[in-house]
């Protein structure tokens, strides 16, 4: 690790603070531009009931499809994933540590995969429990991506 990378790995991660601010800004913008979004979100959360996954296993699931909520969440994921690409580029320019680059890259993988599963949910090509499985896959992809980058970066 170079001296510049050691300096960057210490202290507050200002790019993560920037990411958090962007997260809030995109969330607010999507909330503001989506018609009746407050009512749609309220309807989504009040629509949950216990549904059978198998004969003996039940989990909460919405009774009906909520494409407005799913589409808004999908748009958020894709916009935030694109922002993560920009953050990753800045991390390379600033010679940030391998851990921070790996975390940004794995976050990018998570946001794009979660957005893809939300796209399938909004278009009804995937059911609610398939979407939950997709989120689990997305979390696994996040962990594997981060670990692989860190492992290959130290080789």
C-alpha positions, 0 to 999 in steps of 0.5 A: 500500500502506498503512503497516499493510500494509507492516508486515504484509509484513515479518518472519515470517508467523505465519499461515503458521506456524499453517498449518504447525502445522494441516497437521501436526495434520490429518495426524496426526488423519487418520492416527490415526482411519483404521483400519489406515492405516499398513498401507494406506499401506505397501501403497500404496507397495509396490504400485507397478510400471511401467505403460505410458502409451503404447506407448513411455512407462512411469511408476510406478503402483499395481497396484491401487486403494487407496481408503482412502489416496485417501479419507484424502488427499481428506479432508485436502485438503478440511479444509486447504482449508477452513482456508485460507478461515479464514486468508484471512479473518484476512489480510483482517482483519489487512490483510495484503499482497496477496502473502500474500492471493494465496498463501492464495487460490491454496493454497485453490484447489489444495487443493480441486481436488486433493481433487476429483481424489482424490475421483474417484480414490477412486470409480474415476471417474478412473484413476491417470494421470488423477489425475496429470494432475489434480495438474498441473491443480491446480498450474497453477490455483495458479499462475494464481490467484496471478498473477491476484490479484496482477495485478488487485490492482495495477491 
